[in-house]
Amino acid sequence: MTTRAPVLVASLISLLALPAFGQEWTPPRTPSGQPDLQGIWTNATQTPLERPVEFGEKGFLTAAEAADQEQGWRDRIARADLPSDPERAPPEDGNTEAGYNNFWVDRGTNAIEINGEYRTSIIVDPANGRIPFVEGFRSNAMVSRLRAMPGVEDFDGPELRPLGERCLLSFGSSSGPPMLPVMYNNNYQIVQTEDYVVILVEMVHDTRIIPLNKAHNNTDLNKWMGDSVGHWEGDTLVVETKNFNDFQSYRGSSEQLQITERFELIGPDKIKYSFTMDDPASYQRAWTGEIAMNRRPAGDRMYEYACHEGNYAFPGILGGARQLEHQEALNQ
């Protein structure tokens, strides 16, 4: 009896902490009555954007399958953390892009879980969990178009390099929209007022300032991260974004791209973040993804992300290209 009593008490406490059967959870609210999304959140996950082909249209894992998958990820991380063999031979394939060892990677070890469902991919629509590119898709990105011009090489100037390499936005799509997890710095701080929602992105310390109940900007000004406006639909924050900067593109999307994001607080420590991508020049149809944004533990803080401040590699990249050109000229 003495050994079972603490377990029984803990179980009763857990039950008392849950909403009554059939009762919906009520989110906390700001002084203006909006659901309170404020805090520091992370969307780190090992769940991929597109569903691995072996899952087909299987969108969810059982709890046991998810636990097995997560253990596999932890095992892989443990292997990658092992010390390198100091006697290993130098690489022979010329790959200079593998600049990070596992010490720097912080993608978490969790599968996305929303309302008790463990996802096999971030993309939930279409059913196969894959981006429905138009047939014969070719990148519409400005950088791709510039590189396709006669006589233009990839390293001719800074405008021909990716935005993350230039420290203008985070690599991948961490800055958003859509706000997608990458290999590290997957943290966001949300601050609200009655008229604005502000999202501070940890990587490259980008800040999205989203006005509420306003019209889109009618001037010819294409901002980094697009022109976002938000409104509340019940307890869900809906953010619509269009008019991206010509040099910002999501996987080659065109200037027609429009993104609709939804932020729904579904528990004290979890936001259901969904996004729909609509670009008829790039996709056969609009497609949608969902991610769990989990609250960081109390006391966590956002840290400065230094990029240009220590970006000695970028002038080296362009300087190296000029040196190669000089050597080629001497050999002609």
C-alpha positions, 0 to 999 in steps of 0.5 A: 500500500505504501508503494502504490499511494504516491502513484495514486496521488500523482494520478489523481493530481494529473486527472484534476489538471485535465479539463473536465470530460467534453470540456474544451480548453480555454486559452489565456487572453491578453488585456484586449481579449485576444488569445495570448500567443506570447512567449518563446517557441520552437518548431524543431523537429526531425519530421521532414517537410515532404513525406518519405515515399515509403509512407505513401499516403500514410499521414500518421504514425501510431504512438509505438511507431513514433517512439521507434522512429524517435529512438532511431533518430536519437541513435543516429545522433549518438553515432554522429557525436562519436569522436572522429578517427584522427587516422582517417584518410582525407576526403577525396570527393572535393566536397567542401559543403560539409562544414558542420559536424554534429556538434552544431546541429539542433533539430531535436529528436521529436516527431510532430505531434498535434492532438495526439497524432504523430505526423509522417511529414509537415505537408498534410495536403495533398494526401501524398505529402509532397509538393505538387510542382507544375509539370516541367517546373523550373525555378522562378527565383530571381537568382536562378533567372540571373544565373541563366543569363548568357555569360553569368556565372554563379560567383560573379557577384553577391547578388548571385549567392543565396540570401542565407549566405549573404546574411540577409535572411536565414537559410532554408525558410526559418524566417518565413513565411512559411516558418520551417525548421532547419538544422539549428536556431529554431526559436521564435519569440511572439509579442502582441499588442491590440494592433500588431503581432511581432515575431522575432526569429532567432536565426539572423534575428529577423523580425516580422511586424504583422499589423492586424485588420489593415489593408496590404501595402498598396505601394510598390515595395516588396519587403523581405518576408513579404507584406503580411497582414493579420486578423483573428478568426475566432481564436485563430490568428490568420496571417496573409502574405504576398508581394515578396522581394524579387530575391526572396523565393521559396524553392523557386516560387514566383512573384505570384506566391501568396501564403496564408498562415494560421496560429492556433493555441491548442494547449498551454504549451503548444501552437498549431501552426499551419500554412497554405502555399498558393502559386499557380506558376509553380504549383498544380494546386495550393498545398498545406503544411502543419507544425507544432510550435512548442513553448520553451521551458521557463527561463529560456531566452533568445540569443543574438545570432551573429552572421555578418558580424563574423562572416569572413567566408563571404569575401573569401568565396568571391575572392576565391572565384576571382583568383580562379578566373585569374589563373584561367586567364594566365593559362589561356 
